[in-house]
Amino acid sequence: MVNKKLKTELSREEVEKLLEVFNTIDSMVDDTMEMMDVRLSQLSDVRDKVYSLQHMFDFRPQIGEDGNPKHWLPKVMPDDDKAWYYEDLDTPKLCECDD
């Protein structure tokens, strides 16, 4: 597990983003129940809000057995053992050699 601090307090701006997500989903569910229809613009709006939350809380894709991310699986917390992180192979690493 990565020792990464989790947010325990939210700023007003963060709570407003959560409220936007709630209202977007609530409106879509209402329309779906009333008209048995979903507009593509609603789906696009929900996707935008989901990305906003993912970045705000650093939700991570799960890592597969091959070391690659499995973007289609539910996201996990950034400190989860299954959280995938990008490894830049082009960046030279400092040698931790004994001199």
N, CA, C and O atoms as a GROMACS GRO file, in nm:
protein
  396
    1MET      N    1   0.084  -0.117   0.000
    1MET     CA    2   0.000   0.000   0.000
    1MET      C    3   0.089   0.124   0.000
    1MET      O    4   0.185   0.132   0.077
    2VAL      N    5   0.058   0.220  -0.085
    2VAL     CA    6   0.133   0.344  -0.093
    2VAL      C    7   0.094   0.432   0.025
    2VAL      O    8  -0.024   0.448   0.054
    3ASN      N    9   0.192   0.488   0.092
    3ASN     CA   10   0.163   0.578   0.204
    3ASN      C   11   0.135   0.716   0.149
    3ASN      O   12   0.224   0.800   0.141
    4LYS      N   13   0.012   0.739   0.111
    4LYS     CA   14  -0.028   0.866   0.054
    4LYS      C   15  -0.140   0.922   0.139
    4LYS      O   16  -0.236   0.852   0.172
    5LYS      N   17  -0.129   1.049   0.173
    5LYS     CA   18  -0.230   1.112   0.257
    5LYS      C   19  -0.362   1.121   0.182
    5LYS      O   20  -0.366   1.165   0.067
    6LEU      N   21  -0.467   1.078   0.247
    6LEU     CA   22  -0.600   1.089   0.190
    6LEU      C   23  -0.665   1.218   0.239
    6LEU      O   24  -0.644   1.261   0.352
    7LYS      N   25  -0.744   1.278   0.152
    7LYS     CA   26  -0.812   1.401   0.192
    7LYS      C   27  -0.918   1.369   0.296
    7LYS      O   28  -0.999   1.278   0.278
    8THR      N   29  -0.917   1.444   0.403
    8THR     CA   30  -1.018   1.424   0.505
    8THR      C   31  -1.107   1.547   0.517
    8THR      O   32  -1.217   1.540   0.572
    9GLU      N   33  -1.060   1.660   0.465
    9GLU     CA   34  -1.140   1.781   0.464
    9GLU      C   35  -1.152   1.828   0.321
    9GLU      O   36  -1.059   1.816   0.242
   10LEU      N   37  -1.269   1.880   0.289
   10LEU     CA   38  -1.293   1.929   0.154
   10LEU      C   39  -1.309   2.080   0.156
   10LEU      O   40  -1.369   2.137   0.248
   11SER      N   41  -1.255   2.143   0.054
   11SER     CA   42  -1.276   2.286   0.040
   11SER      C   43  -1.416   2.311  -0.013
   11SER      O   44  -1.483   2.218  -0.059
   12ARG      N   45  -1.460   2.433  -0.007
   12ARG     CA   46  -1.592   2.466  -0.061
   12ARG      C   47  -1.597   2.435  -0.210
   12ARG      O   48  -1.698   2.386  -0.260
   13GLU      N   49  -1.489   2.463  -0.282
   13GLU     CA   50  -1.483   2.436  -0.426
   13GLU      C   51  -1.498   2.285  -0.454
   13GLU      O   52  -1.567   2.247  -0.549
   14GLU      N   53  -1.436   2.203  -0.374
   14GLU     CA   54  -1.447   2.058  -0.391
   14GLU      C   55  -1.588   2.008  -0.363
   14GLU      O   56  -1.640   1.923  -0.435
   15VAL      N   57  -1.650   2.062  -0.260
   15VAL     CA   58  -1.788   2.024  -0.229
   15VAL      C   59  -1.882   2.070  -0.341
   15VAL      O   60  -1.979   2.001  -0.374
   16GLU      N   61  -1.854   2.187  -0.399
   16GLU     CA   62  -1.935   2.234  -0.511
   16GLU      C   63  -1.921   2.141  -0.632
   16GLU      O   64  -2.019   2.118  -0.703
   17LYS      N   65  -1.802   2.087  -0.656
   17LYS     CA   66  -1.784   1.989  -0.764
   17LYS      C   67  -1.864   1.863  -0.735
   17LYS      O   68  -1.926   1.806  -0.825
   18LEU      N   69  -1.862   1.818  -0.611
   18LEU     CA   70  -1.942   1.701  -0.574
   18LEU      C   71  -2.091   1.728  -0.593
   18LEU      O   72  -2.166   1.640  -0.637
   19LEU      N   73  -2.133   1.848  -0.560
   19LEU     CA   74  -2.273   1.886  -0.580
   19LEU      C   75  -2.308   1.885  -0.728
   19LEU      O   76  -2.418   1.842  -0.764
   20GLU      N   77  -2.218   1.933  -0.814
   20GLU     CA   78  -2.241   1.929  -0.958
   20GLU      C   79  -2.261   1.785  -1.005
   20GLU      O   80  -2.351   1.756  -1.084
   21VAL      N   81  -2.176   1.696  -0.956
   21VAL     CA   82  -2.188   1.555  -0.994
   21VAL      C   83  -2.322   1.499  -0.947
   21VAL      O   84  -2.392   1.433  -1.023
   22PHE      N   85  -2.356   1.527  -0.823
   22PHE     CA   86  -2.484   1.481  -0.770
   22PHE      C   87  -2.600   1.531  -0.855
   22PHE      O   88  -2.686   1.453  -0.895
   23ASN      N   89  -2.602   1.661  -0.884
   23ASN     CA   90  -2.712   1.719  -0.960
   23ASN      C   91  -2.718   1.664  -1.102
   23ASN      O   92  -2.827   1.642  -1.156
   24THR      N   93  -2.603   1.641  -1.164
   24THR     CA   94  -2.598   1.586  -1.298
   24THR      C   95  -2.657   1.445  -1.301
   24THR      O   96  -2.739   1.412  -1.386
   25ILE      N   97  -2.613   1.363  -1.207
   25ILE     CA   98  -2.663   1.225  -1.200
   25ILE      C   99  -2.812   1.224  -1.164
   25ILE      O  100  -2.889   1.148  -1.221
   26ASP      N  101  -2.851   1.309  -1.070
   26ASP     CA  102  -2.990   1.315  -1.027
   26ASP      C  103  -3.081   1.354  -1.143
   26ASP      O  104  -3.188   1.295  -1.161
   27SER      N  105  -3.040   1.451  -1.221
   27SER     CA  106  -3.119   1.495  -1.336
   27SER      C  107  -3.130   1.384  -1.440
   27SER      O  108  -3.237   1.361  -1.498
   28MET      N  109  -3.020   1.316  -1.465
   28MET     CA  110  -3.020   1.208  -1.563
   28MET      C  111  -3.111   1.093  -1.518
   28MET      O  112  -3.186   1.037  -1.599
   29VAL      N  113  -3.104   1.059  -1.392
   29VAL     CA  114  -3.189   0.951  -1.340
   29VAL      C  115  -3.336   0.992  -1.346
   29VAL      O  116  -3.421   0.911  -1.383
   30ASP      N  117  -3.365   1.116  -1.312
   30ASP     CA  118  -3.504   1.164  -1.321
   30ASP      C  119  -3.556   1.152  -1.463
   30ASP      O  120  -3.666   1.100  -1.485
   31ASP      N  121  -3.479   1.201  -1.560
   31ASP     CA  122  -3.522   1.195  -1.700
   31ASP      C  123  -3.540   1.050  -1.745
   31ASP      O  124  -3.635   1.018  -1.816
   32THR      N  125  -3.448   0.966  -1.704
   32THR     CA  126  -3.455   0.825  -1.744
   32THR      C  127  -3.581   0.760  -1.689
   32THR      O  128  -3.649   0.684  -1.759
   33MET      N  129  -3.612   0.790  -1.563
   33MET     CA  130  -3.731   0.730  -1.502
   33MET      C  131  -3.860   0.786  -1.563
   33MET      O  132  -3.955   0.711  -1.586
   34GLU      N  133  -3.863   0.916  -1.589
   34GLU     CA  134  -3.985   0.979  -1.639
   34GLU      C  135  -4.010   0.950  -1.787
   34GLU      O  136  -4.123   0.923  -1.828
   35MET      N  137  -3.903   0.956  -1.868
   35MET     CA  138  -3.921   0.944  -2.012
   35MET      C  139  -3.863   0.816  -2.070
   35MET      O  140  -3.877   0.789  -2.189
   36MET      N  141  -3.797   0.737  -1.986
   36MET     CA  142  -3.727   0.618  -2.034
   36MET      C  143  -3.633   0.655  -2.148
   36MET      O  144  -3.623   0.584  -2.248
   37ASP      N  145  -3.563   0.768  -2.129
   37ASP     CA  146  -3.474   0.818  -2.233
   37ASP      C  147  -3.355   0.888  -2.167
   37ASP      O  148  -3.367   0.948  -2.060
   38VAL      N  149  -3.241   0.879  -2.233
   38VAL     CA  150  -3.121   0.950  -2.188
   38VAL      C  151  -3.064   1.024  -2.308
   38VAL      O  152  -3.045   0.966  -2.415
   39ARG      N  153  -3.039   1.153  -2.290
   39ARG     CA  154  -2.980   1.232  -2.398
   39ARG      C  155  -2.828   1.214  -2.398
   39ARG      O  156  -2.767   1.200  -2.291
   40LEU      N  157  -2.768   1.213  -2.515
   40LEU     CA  158  -2.622   1.200  -2.525
   40LEU      C  159  -2.551   1.314  -2.453
   40LEU      O  160  -2.443   1.294  -2.398
   41SER      N  161  -2.610   1.430  -2.453
   41SER     CA  162  -2.548   1.544  -2.384
   41SER      C  163  -2.542   1.517  -2.233
   41SER      O  164  -2.449   1.561  -2.166
   42GLN      N  165  -2.642   1.446  -2.180
   42GLN     CA  166  -2.639   1.411  -2.038
   42GLN      C  167  -2.526   1.313  -2.010
   42GLN      O  168  -2.455   1.327  -1.910
   43LEU      N  169  -2.510   1.214  -2.097
   43LEU     CA  170  -2.401   1.117  -2.078
   43LEU      C  171  -2.265   1.187  -2.085
   43LEU      O  172  -2.176   1.157  -2.006
   44SER      N  173  -2.251   1.278  -2.177
   44SER     CA  174  -2.126   1.353  -2.190
   44SER      C  175  -2.099   1.436  -2.064
   44SER      O  176  -1.986   1.444  -2.017
   45ASP      N  177  -2.204   1.498  -2.012
   45ASP     CA  178  -2.190   1.579  -1.891
   45ASP      C  179  -2.150   1.493  -1.772
   45ASP      O  180  -2.065   1.533  -1.692
   46VAL      N  181  -2.211   1.376  -1.759
   46VAL     CA  182  -2.175   1.284  -1.650
   46VAL      C  183  -2.029   1.241  -1.664
   46VAL      O  184  -1.957   1.239  -1.564
   47ARG      N  185  -1.985   1.208  -1.784
   47ARG     CA  186  -1.846   1.168  -1.807
   47ARG      C  187  -1.750   1.280  -1.765
   47ARG      O  188  -1.649   1.253  -1.700
   48ASP      N  189  -1.781   1.404  -1.802
   48ASP     CA  190  -1.696   1.517  -1.763
   48ASP      C  191  -1.687   1.531  -1.612
   48ASP      O  192  -1.579   1.557  -1.558
   49LYS      N  193  -1.799   1.515  -1.544
   49LYS     CA  194  -1.800   1.526  -1.398
   49LYS      C  195  -1.722   1.412  -1.334
   49LYS      O  196  -1.654   1.432  -1.234
   50VAL      N  197  -1.733   1.292  -1.391
   50VAL     CA  198  -1.659   1.177  -1.339
   50VAL      C  199  -1.509   1.202  -1.349
   50VAL      O  200  -1.435   1.176  -1.254
   51TYR      N  201  -1.464   1.253  -1.463
   51TYR     CA  202  -1.321   1.284  -1.478
   51TYR      C  203  -1.276   1.389  -1.378
   51TYR      O  204  -1.166   1.381  -1.322
   52SER      N  205  -1.361   1.487  -1.355
   52SER     CA  206  -1.328   1.592  -1.258
   52SER      C  207  -1.307   1.532  -1.118
   52SER      O  208  -1.210   1.566  -1.050
   53LEU      N  209  -1.397   1.443  -1.077
   53LEU     CA  210  -1.382   1.378  -0.946
   53LEU      C  211  -1.261   1.286  -0.943
   53LEU      O  212  -1.189   1.281  -0.843
   54GLN      N  213  -1.238   1.214  -1.052
   54GLN     CA  214  -1.123   1.125  -1.055
   54GLN      C  215  -0.993   1.202  -1.034
   54GLN      O  216  -0.906   1.158  -0.960
   55HIS      N  217  -0.981   1.317  -1.098
   55HIS     CA  218  -0.858   1.396  -1.082
   55HIS      C  219  -0.851   1.463  -0.945
   55HIS      O  220  -0.744   1.473  -0.886
   56MET      N  221  -0.965   1.508  -0.895
   56MET     CA  222  -0.966   1.576  -0.766
   56MET      C  223  -0.920   1.481  -0.655
   56MET      O  224  -0.846   1.522  -0.565
   57PHE      N  225  -0.962   1.356  -0.660
   57PHE     CA  226  -0.928   1.261  -0.554
   57PHE      C  227  -0.818   1.163  -0.594
   57PHE      O  228  -0.783   1.073  -0.518
   58ASP      N  229  -0.764   1.180  -0.714
   58ASP     CA  230  -0.656   1.094  -0.765
   58ASP      C  231  -0.696   0.947  -0.764
   58ASP      O  232  -0.615   0.860  -0.731
   59PHE      N  233  -0.823   0.918  -0.800
   59PHE     CA  234  -0.865   0.780  -0.813
   59PHE      C  235  -0.781   0.715  -0.923
   59PHE      O  236  -0.759   0.777  -1.027
   60ARG      N  237  -0.735   0.593  -0.901
   60ARG     CA  238  -0.640   0.527  -0.991
   60ARG      C  239  -0.703   0.405  -1.057
   60ARG      O  240  -0.789   0.340  -0.999
   61PRO      N  241  -0.659   0.374  -1.182
   61PRO     CA  242  -0.700   0.247  -1.240
   61PRO      C  243  -0.633   0.133  -1.165
   61PRO      O  244  -0.528   0.151  -1.102
   62GLN      N  245  -0.692   0.016  -1.172
   62GLN     CA  246  -0.632  -0.101  -1.109
   62GLN      C  247  -0.521  -0.155  -1.198
   62GLN      O  248  -0.530  -0.148  -1.321
   63ILE      N  249  -0.417  -0.209  -1.135
   63ILE     CA  250  -0.307  -0.266  -1.211
   63ILE      C  251  -0.336  -0.413  -1.240
   63ILE      O  252  -0.387  -0.486  -1.154
   64GLY      N  253  -0.302  -0.455  -1.361
   64GLY     CA  254  -0.322  -0.594  -1.400
   64GLY      C  255  -0.200  -0.678  -1.366
   64GLY      O  256  -0.096  -0.626  -1.326
   65GLU      N  257  -0.214  -0.807  -1.383
   65GLU     CA  258  -0.104  -0.899  -1.355
   65GLU      C  259   0.017  -0.870  -1.444
   65GLU      O  260   0.130  -0.900  -1.406
   66ASP      N  261  -0.008  -0.812  -1.562
   66ASP     CA  262   0.100  -0.780  -1.655
   66ASP      C  263   0.162  -0.643  -1.628
   66ASP      O  264   0.253  -0.601  -1.700
   67GLY      N  265   0.115  -0.573  -1.524
   67GLY     CA  266   0.170  -0.443  -1.489
   67GLY      C  267   0.104  -0.327  -1.560
   67GLY      O  268   0.139  -0.211  -1.536
   68ASN      N  269   0.008  -0.355  -1.647
   68ASN     CA  270  -0.062  -0.250  -1.721
   68ASN      C  271  -0.193  -0.214  -1.651
   68ASN      O  272  -0.250  -0.295  -1.578
   69PRO      N  273  -0.240  -0.090  -1.674
   69PRO     CA  274  -0.366  -0.049  -1.609
   69PRO      C  275  -0.485  -0.116  -1.674
   69PRO      O  276  -0.486  -0.143  -1.794
   70LYS      N  277  -0.585  -0.143  -1.592
   70LYS     CA  278  -0.712  -0.199  -1.641
   70LYS      C  279  -0.817  -0.089  -1.623
   70LYS      O  280  -0.889  -0.083  -1.524
   71HIS      N  281  -0.822  -0.001  -1.725
   71HIS     CA  282  -0.907   0.118  -1.716
   71HIS      C  283  -1.056   0.086  -1.710
   71HIS      O  284  -1.135   0.170  -1.667
   72TRP      N  285  -1.096  -0.033  -1.753
   72TRP     CA  286  -1.237  -0.070  -1.756
   72TRP      C  287  -1.288  -0.118  -1.620
   72TRP      O  288  -1.409  -0.128  -1.600
   73LEU      N  289  -1.198  -0.148  -1.527
   73LEU     CA  290  -1.239  -0.190  -1.393
   73LEU      C  291  -1.267  -0.068  -1.306
   73LEU      O  292  -1.220   0.041  -1.338
   74PRO      N  293  -1.343  -0.085  -1.199
   74PRO     CA  294  -1.367   0.029  -1.110
   74PRO      C  295  -1.235   0.087  -1.057
   74PRO      O  296  -1.140   0.014  -1.030
   75LYS      N  297  -1.233   0.218  -1.044
   75LYS     CA  298  -1.113   0.286  -0.993
   75LYS      C  299  -1.094   0.253  -0.845
   75LYS      O  300  -1.188   0.212  -0.777
   76VAL      N  301  -0.972   0.270  -0.797
   76VAL     CA  302  -0.940   0.244  -0.657
   76VAL      C  303  -0.877   0.369  -0.596
   76VAL      O  304  -0.836   0.460  -0.667
   77MET      N  305  -0.869   0.370  -0.465
   77MET     CA  306  -0.805   0.481  -0.394
   77MET      C  307  -0.656   0.483  -0.427
   77MET      O  308  -0.599   0.378  -0.459
   78PRO      N  309  -0.593   0.600  -0.421
   78PRO     CA  310  -0.451   0.608  -0.459
   78PRO      C  311  -0.357   0.528  -0.369
   78PRO      O  312  -0.246   0.497  -0.411
   79ASP      N  313  -0.399   0.494  -0.250
   79ASP     CA  314  -0.312   0.418  -0.159
   79ASP      C  315  -0.343   0.268  -0.161
   79ASP      O  316  -0.288   0.192  -0.081
   80ASP      N  317  -0.431   0.225  -0.252
   80ASP     CA  318  -0.467   0.083  -0.263
   80ASP      C  319  -0.351   0.005  -0.325
   80ASP      O  320  -0.282   0.054  -0.414
   81ASP      N  321  -0.331  -0.117  -0.277
   81ASP     CA  322  -0.227  -0.203  -0.333
   81ASP      C  323  -0.247  -0.228  -0.482
   81ASP      O  324  -0.150  -0.254  -0.554
   82LYS      N  325  -0.371  -0.220  -0.529
   82LYS     CA  326  -0.401  -0.247  -0.669
   82LYS      C  327  -0.394  -0.123  -0.757
   82LYS      O  328  -0.421  -0.130  -0.877
   83ALA      N  329  -0.356  -0.007  -0.699
   83ALA     CA  330  -0.352   0.119  -0.775
   83ALA      C  331  -0.234   0.119  -0.873
   83ALA      O  332  -0.121   0.086  -0.836
   84TRP      N  333  -0.262   0.156  -0.998
   84TRP     CA  334  -0.160   0.162  -1.101
   84TRP      C  335  -0.102   0.302  -1.109
   84TRP      O  336  -0.176   0.401  -1.102
   85TYR      N  337   0.029   0.311  -1.124
   85TYR     CA  338   0.098   0.438  -1.143
   85TYR      C  339   0.185   0.428  -1.267
   85TYR      O  340   0.248   0.326  -1.291
   86TYR      N  341   0.188   0.535  -1.344
   86TYR     CA  342   0.269   0.541  -1.464
   86TYR      C  343   0.416   0.543  -1.427
   86TYR      O  344   0.458   0.617  -1.338
   87GLU      N  345   0.494   0.461  -1.494
   87GLU     CA  346   0.638   0.460  -1.472
   87GLU      C  347   0.704   0.509  -1.600
   87GLU      O  348   0.692   0.446  -1.705
   88ASP      N  349   0.774   0.622  -1.590
   88ASP     CA  350   0.841   0.680  -1.706
   88ASP      C  351   0.974   0.609  -1.727
   88ASP      O  352   1.069   0.632  -1.652
   89LEU      N  353   0.981   0.524  -1.827
   89LEU     CA  354   1.102   0.446  -1.853
   89LEU      C  355   1.210   0.528  -1.922
   89LEU      O  356   1.325   0.485  -1.928
   90ASP      N  357   1.174   0.646  -1.974
   90ASP     CA  358   1.271   0.730  -2.042
   90ASP      C  359   1.348   0.820  -1.946
   90ASP      O  360   1.451   0.877  -1.982
   91THR      N  361   1.299   0.832  -1.823
   91THR     CA  362   1.366   0.917  -1.725
   91THR      C  363   1.473   0.836  -1.653
   91THR      O  364   1.443   0.733  -1.592
   92PRO      N  365   1.598   0.883  -1.660
   92PRO     CA  366   1.703   0.807  -1.591
   92PRO      C  367   1.682   0.809  -1.440
   92PRO      O  368   1.643   0.911  -1.383
   93LYS      N  369   1.708   0.696  -1.378
   93LYS     CA  370   1.693   0.686  -1.233
   93LYS      C  371   1.828   0.704  -1.168
   93LYS      O  372   1.931   0.666  -1.225
   94LEU      N  373   1.826   0.761  -1.051
   94LEU     CA  374   1.950   0.778  -0.977
   94LEU      C  375   1.996   0.642  -0.925
   94LEU      O  376   1.917   0.562  -0.875
   95CYS      N  377   2.122   0.619  -0.938
   95CYS     CA  378   2.178   0.492  -0.891
   95CYS      C  379   2.190   0.495  -0.740
   95CYS      O  380   2.244   0.589  -0.682
   96GLU      N  381   2.139   0.392  -0.677
   96GLU     CA  382   2.153   0.380  -0.532
   96GLU      C  383   2.261   0.277  -0.503
   96GLU      O  384   2.242   0.185  -0.423
   97CYS      N  385   2.375   0.294  -0.570
   97CYS     CA  386   2.485   0.199  -0.559
   97CYS      C  387   2.571   0.232  -0.439
   97CYS      O  388   2.579   0.347  -0.395
   98ASP      N  389   2.636   0.130  -0.386
   98ASP     CA  390   2.734   0.151  -0.279
   98ASP      C  391   2.865   0.192  -0.345
   98ASP      O  392   2.915   0.123  -0.434
   99ASP      N  393   2.920   0.304  -0.303
   99ASP     CA  394   3.048   0.350  -0.361
   99ASP      C  395   3.164   0.301  -0.279
   99ASP      O  396   3.279   0.330  -0.312
   0.00000   0.00000   0.00000
